[in-house]
């Protein structure tokens, strides 16, 4: 940040004119300025993560990935405690996505299909919403880098640089008035992987319910519902053996672990890992349900790695470097079920 740099230069100049004892204090002053800059940047990032969920806005977003460019119209609000978002593609295949709380409706007019699914809400800027400022400092260098005018508005720049090769870096333009990120770029080893930016944005006091209605007449469309059924812990123990993660990449920890029933005879376990910024999902399902995935695959900044352990297909997916996805996939092991051990004890002779 310019303020931190100025503080450092002022201290350095003063040091040349002061006696030796004062010169020893100069690095401390610079360190304090840098620490304040980092604290300010983390606080701003926390406000940006909150703004992604609560701010009402509409605009046009351009998304650049792997040489492809997508343009979308977006409208977003938090209404009566429920987050709503509507996206309409302006390029490529026609499509529309409407989110209301946990329900996501995807309309594909060229195929005359409507897909309805239920999962925790993920907004277009969802990665920012999951940032945990409290966990940043150990594995990322976070700083502010002055201001810039973007999409017709003054923004503050946040730079998030990883301390190792297991995570991406981020550069973010945050609107000075609303704290909403207006530009987000993912970087890795000096290369820009993805970029998402508003080309225009407005912040109305409110948007009407009609703004979240489909723009297509879907009468006659085929409706496909994907409703993942959560099972109880007791059912989970019977339907899927527990799994453990060993030797995770530095800073990553298990945040969620659950089982969902796919069919009467098959379930999938999902484990979510995070370092406070990046999130990685591991899916463990019976092999044979889908074509097997072995090794690495990539789409833009998203890396996936497949591994087969016994009769289970492990698929790890996330906006992380390939080495991170691979390390997690290759270090998931099937733990011995305590329930099975108890059952064996009960059936053992003399038990």
C-alpha positions in Angstrom: 0.0 0.0 0.0 1.2 3.6 -0.7 0.8 4.6 2.9 3.0 1.8 4.1 5.6 2.5 1.5 5.6 6.2 2.4 6.0 5.4 6.1 8.9 3.2 5.3 10.7 5.9 3.2 10.1 8.7 5.8 11.5 6.5 8.6 14.5 5.7 6.4 15.2 9.3 5.7 14.9 10.3 9.4 17.2 7.5 10.3 20.1 9.1 8.4 19.8 12.3 10.4 19.3 10.8 13.8 21.9 9.3 16.2 22.5 5.6 16.2 19.9 4.7 18.9 17.1 6.2 16.7 18.3 4.2 13.7 17.6 1.0 15.6 14.0 2.0 16.1 13.4 2.6 12.3 12.7 -1.0 11.4 10.2 -1.3 14.3 8.3 1.7 12.9 8.3 0.2 9.4 7.1 -3.2 10.8 4.3 -1.4 12.7 3.2 0.4 9.5 3.3 -2.9 7.5 1.4 -4.7 10.3 -1.3 -1.9 10.3 -1.5 -2.2 6.5 -2.1 -5.9 6.8 -4.7 -5.5 9.5 -6.5 -2.9 7.4 -6.4 -5.2 4.4 -7.8 -8.1 6.3 -10.6 -6.0 7.8 -11.5 -4.8 4.3 -11.5 -8.3 3.0 -13.9 -9.3 5.8 -16.3 -6.5 4.8 -16.0 -7.6 1.1 -16.9 -11.2 2.1 -20.0 -9.9 3.9 -20.9 -7.5 1.1 -21.1 -10.4 -1.4 -24.1 -11.8 0.5 -25.9 -8.7 1.7 -25.5 -6.0 -1.0 -28.3 -5.3 -3.5 -26.9 -4.8 -7.0 -27.4 -5.3 -10.7 -25.0 -5.1 -13.6 -23.0 -6.8 -16.3 -20.2 -9.2 -15.5 -17.5 -10.5 -17.8 -15.8 -13.8 -16.9 -12.5 -14.7 -18.6 -11.3 -18.3 -18.3 -8.9 -20.4 -20.5 -9.2 -17.9 -23.4 -13.0 -18.0 -23.3 -15.1 -14.9 -22.5 -18.6 -15.1 -21.0 -20.8 -12.1 -20.4 -23.7 -12.3 -18.0 -26.4 -9.9 -16.7 -26.8 -10.3 -12.9 -29.2 -9.0 -10.3 -28.7 -9.9 -6.6 -30.4 -9.1 -3.2 -30.8 -10.3 0.3 -34.6 -10.3 1.0 -36.1 -11.3 4.3 -32.9 -13.2 5.2 -32.9 -15.2 1.9 -30.2 -14.6 -0.7 -31.5 -14.3 -4.3 -29.6 -14.0 -7.5 -30.5 -14.2 -11.2 -27.9 -14.7 -14.0 -28.7 -14.4 -17.7 -26.1 -15.3 -20.3 -25.3 -12.7 -23.0 -22.9 -14.8 -25.0 -22.6 -18.4 -26.0 -25.4 -20.9 -25.4 -28.5 -19.3 -24.0 -29.0 -20.1 -20.3 -30.4 -18.6 -17.2 -29.8 -19.4 -13.5 -32.1 -18.3 -10.7 -31.0 -18.9 -7.1 -33.3 -18.5 -4.0 -31.8 -19.7 -0.8 -30.7 -23.3 -1.3 -32.7 -23.8 -4.5 -31.1 -23.3 -7.8 -33.1 -23.4 -11.1 -31.1 -23.6 -14.3 -33.0 -23.0 -17.6 -31.5 -24.3 -20.9 -33.9 -23.0 -23.6 -32.0 -24.6 -26.5 -32.6 -28.0 -24.9 -36.0 -27.1 -23.5 -34.8 -28.4 -20.1 -35.1 -27.0 -16.5 -32.8 -28.3 -13.9 -33.8 -27.8 -10.3 -31.3 -28.7 -7.5 -30.8 -28.0 -3.8 -27.5 -27.1 -2.2 -26.1 -24.4 0.0 -26.2 -21.1 -1.8 -23.2 -20.2 -4.0 -23.3 -16.8 -5.5 -21.3 -15.7 -8.6 -18.7 -14.2 -6.2 -19.1 -17.2 -3.9 -15.4 -17.7 -3.4 -15.0 -14.3 -1.7 -18.0 -15.0 0.5 -16.2 -18.0 2.0 -12.9 -16.1 2.8 -12.0 -16.3 6.5 -9.9 -13.2 7.3 -8.9 -14.7 10.6 -7.1 -17.6 8.9 -5.3 -15.6 6.3 -2.2 -14.4 8.0 -0.2 -17.6 8.3 -0.3 -18.7 4.6 -1.0 -15.5 2.7 0.5 -12.0 2.6 -2.4 -9.7 2.5 -2.0 -6.0 1.8 -3.8 -3.0 0.3 -2.3 -1.4 -2.8 -3.9 2.0 -3.2 -7.0 3.0 -5.1 -8.2 2.7 -8.7 -11.2 3.9 -10.7 -13.0 0.9 -12.1 -16.5 0.4 -13.6 -17.0 4.2 -13.0 -16.4 3.8 -9.2 -13.5 4.3 -6.8 -12.1 1.0 -5.6 -9.5 0.0 -3.1 -7.1 -2.8 -4.2 -6.5 -5.8 -2.1 -3.5 -8.1 -2.9 -3.5 -11.7 -1.5 -0.2 -13.4 -2.2 0.3 -17.1 -1.2 3.4 -18.0 0.9 3.8 -21.4 -0.9 2.8 -23.2 -4.1 -0.3 -25.0 -2.6 -2.7 -22.1 -3.2 -3.5 -19.3 -5.6 -3.0 -15.6 -5.2 -5.8 -13.0 -5.6 -6.1 -9.4 -6.7 -9.3 -7.7 -5.9 -10.9 -4.3 -6.6 -13.3 -3.4 -3.8 -15.9 -0.7 -4.2 -15.1 2.1 -1.7 -18.8 2.8 -0.8 -20.4 -0.7 -0.7 -17.3 -3.0 -0.2 -18.5 -5.2 -3.1 -15.7 -6.7 -5.1 -16.0 -5.3 -8.7 -13.0 -7.2 -10.1 -11.4 -10.5 -9.0 -8.3 -12.1 -10.6 -6.8 -15.4 -9.7 -3.0 -15.7 -10.1 -0.5 -18.5 -9.8 3.3 -18.2 -10.1 2.9 -14.9 -12.0 0.3 -16.1 -14.4 -3.3 -14.9 -14.4 -5.7 -17.9 -14.5 -9.2 -16.4 -14.3 -10.7 -12.9 -14.1 -14.2 -11.8 -13.2 -15.2 -8.2 -13.5 -18.2 -5.8 -13.7 -18.3 -3.7 -16.8 -21.2 -1.7 -15.3 -22.9 -1.9 -11.9 -25.7 -0.1 -10.0 -26.8 -0.3 -6.4 -30.5 0.4 -6.3 -32.2 0.6 -2.9 -34.4 -2.4 -3.8 -35.2 -4.7 -6.7 -38.7 -6.1 -7.4 -39.7 -9.7 -7.1 -40.3 -9.7 -10.9 -36.5 -9.4 -11.4 -36.2 -12.9 -10.2 -38.8 -14.5 -12.5 -37.7 -16.5 -15.5 -37.5 -14.6 -18.7 -38.3 -17.8 -20.7 -41.7 -19.4 -21.0 -40.8 -22.9 -19.7 -44.2 -24.5 -20.4 -43.6 -27.8 -22.1 -39.9 -28.0 -20.9 -38.6 -31.1 -19.3 -38.1 -30.5 -15.6 -35.3 -32.5 -13.9 -35.0 -32.4 -10.1 -31.8 -33.3 -8.3 -32.6 -33.5 -4.6 -29.7 -34.8 -2.6 -31.0 -36.7 0.4 -29.1 -36.2 3.6 -29.0 -39.3 5.8 -28.6 -39.5 9.5 -25.3 -40.2 11.1 -26.4 -43.8 12.0 -27.4 -44.4 8.4 -24.1 -42.8 7.2 -22.2 -45.3 9.3 -24.0 -48.2 7.6 -24.0 -46.7 4.1 -20.4 -45.6 3.9 -17.2 -46.4 5.9 -15.5 -43.4 7.4 -12.6 -41.8 5.6 -9.7 -39.9 7.0 -7.3 -37.3 5.4 -3.6 -37.8 6.1 -0.8 -35.4 5.3 -3.0 -32.5 4.0 -1.3 -29.5 2.3 -0.1 -27.0 4.9 -3.0 -24.9 6.3 -5.8 -27.0 5.0 -8.2 -28.7 7.4 -11.4 -30.7 7.2 -14.4 -28.2 7.5 -17.3 -30.5 6.6 -17.9 -34.2 6.2 -21.3 -35.7 5.2 -23.0 -38.5 3.3 -25.7 -38.2 0.8 -27.9 -41.0 -0.6 -27.7 -41.2 -4.4 -29.8 -44.4 -4.8 -31.3 -47.0 -2.5 -28.0 -48.9 -2.7 -25.4 -46.1 -3.3 -24.2 -43.1 -1.4 -21.5 -40.5 -1.8 -19.4 -39.0 0.9 -18.4 -35.3 0.5 -15.5 -33.9 2.5 -14.8 -30.2 2.3 -11.3 -28.8 3.1 -10.3 -25.2 3.4 -7.4 -23.0 4.4 -9.6 -20.0 5.1 -9.5 -18.8 1.5 -9.4 -21.7 -0.9 -12.0 -24.6 -0.6 -11.6 -28.1 -2.0 -14.2 -30.8 -2.2 -13.5 -34.5 -2.1 -16.2 -36.9 -3.4 -16.0 -40.6 -2.5 -18.5 -42.8 -4.3 -18.7 -46.5 -5.4 -16.7 -47.0 -8.5 -18.7 -47.9 -11.6 -21.4 -45.2 -11.1 -19.7 -43.0 -13.7 -16.7 -43.4 -16.1 -13.6 -43.7 -13.9 -11.3 -40.7 -13.4 -7.7 -41.4 -12.7 -5.2 -38.6 -12.6 -5.4 -34.9 -13.2 -7.8 -32.7 -15.3 -8.2 -28.9 -15.4 -10.6 -26.3 -16.5 -9.4 -22.7 -16.0 -8.4 -22.3 -12.4 -10.3 -25.4 -11.3 -8.2 -28.5 -10.9 -9.5 -32.0 -10.4 -7.7 -35.2 -9.5 -9.2 -38.7 -9.5 -7.9 -41.7 -7.6 -9.4 -45.2 -7.2 -9.0 -46.9 -3.8 -10.4 -50.4 -3.6 -14.0 -50.1 -4.9 -14.2 -46.4 -4.3 -13.8 -43.5 -6.8 -12.2 -40.5 -5.2 -12.6 -37.1 -7.0 -11.1 -34.0 -5.6 -12.1 -30.6 -7.1 -11.3 -27.0 -6.3 -9.9 -23.7 -7.3 -6.4 -24.7 -6.2 -3.2 -25.8 -7.9 -3.0 -29.3 -9.2 -0.4 -30.3 -6.6 -3.0 -29.5 -3.9 -5.8 -31.5 -5.4 -3.4 -34.5 -6.0 -2.0 -34.4 -2.5 -5.5 -34.5 -1.0 -6.8 -37.2 -3.3 -3.8 -39.5 -2.7 -4.0 -39.1 1.1 -7.6 -40.0 1.7 -7.7 -43.4 3.4 -10.5 -45.6 4.5 -10.6 -45.7 8.3 -11.6 -48.8 10.3 -15.3 -48.5 11.3 -15.7 -48.5 15.1 -19.2 -49.8 14.6 -17.8 -52.7 12.6 -15.3 -53.4 15.3 -18.1 -53.4 17.9 -20.2 -55.8 15.8 -17.2 -58.1 15.4 -16.7 -58.1 19.2 -20.4 -58.9 19.8 -20.2 -61.9 17.4 -16.9 -63.2 18.6 -16.9 -66.5 20.5 -17.4 -65.9 24.2 -18.5 -62.3 23.5 
